[in-house]
């Protein structure tokens, strides 16, 4: 994991489950993700990676979150109803793939979207458009409910980390997203994780 990254969402889920686990820090700026040792575990060179007790790794936010929810079903990270589970996946995938992968990625890793520095500002501007539109859609999703599908789930951990990035980047959240973000900050596991990762809230 890398503090303050998308792995913060997985860190939160592990703490919500009160599991015993060991953290290994990956310094993205130093290129740890490209080291031979890390590539042997995760050939994609991405984070997060969860190495399970049987030594088999999972190497995406969605797969890890889903596995945690299904492995400990009584902890309530996934609803029992299949329709509700599908809605959880829909919100989680939108947060990870669109808000993160298309929006914030254009701002945080601009050079991956345009080699020519002359295009960088346009890339960042497009990223901001995607972020604003994404939070507008998530704001509608949250209307009238405390969490993404009503009760806390793996989707809320995904939505939280992009809300956290918005807050840290000075991007105003629409009202329902702001309320969700503040509600998440009130959770014990979230406060613990942010403190462990070196953030004051």
C-alpha positions, 0 to 999 in steps of 0.5 A: 500500500501507499498512504493516501492512495487508493489503498487507503480504501482497502486499509479501511476495509481491513480495519472495519473487519478488525483483521490481523494483517501486515502492511508493506509500504510501496513508494510510488515516487521512488519506483518501488512498484517496478522493483523485481521483488514487487513485480514477482508478487504483482506483475502489473506493478500496481497497488493495492496488492493483498497477499492472502494466507495461501500466498496467492495475491489479489491485485485490484481494489475491486477484487480485494474489496469483493473478496473481503466482503464475501470471505467475512459475510457476517461483517456486513460489507456486502448486502445479502440481496443480489440486486443490492450487491450489483448496486454496490459493484456499480458504485465501486466500479464508478469510483475506481474506474471513472473518478479515479482512473479517468478523472484524478489520474489525469491530474495526478499522472498527466504525463501518462495521458499526454507526452507533449507538455503543451497538452498537459493543461488540457489533460488536467482540465479534462480530468477536472470535468470528469471529476465534477461530473462523477461527483454530480452522479454520485451525489444523486446516488447518495440522495436520501441515504447515508451510504452509497446503497443505504448501509455501509459497504465496500462501495463506501470505502471506494467512494471515500478515497476519491472524496478524500482526494477531492478534499485534499486537492481543494475540490468542493464536493456536492452536498450529499458527497460532502455529507457522506465524506463527513460521515465516513470521517466519523467512523472509527476505522477511518479515523484509525487508518488516516492517523496510521497513514499520517493524516490529521482530520 
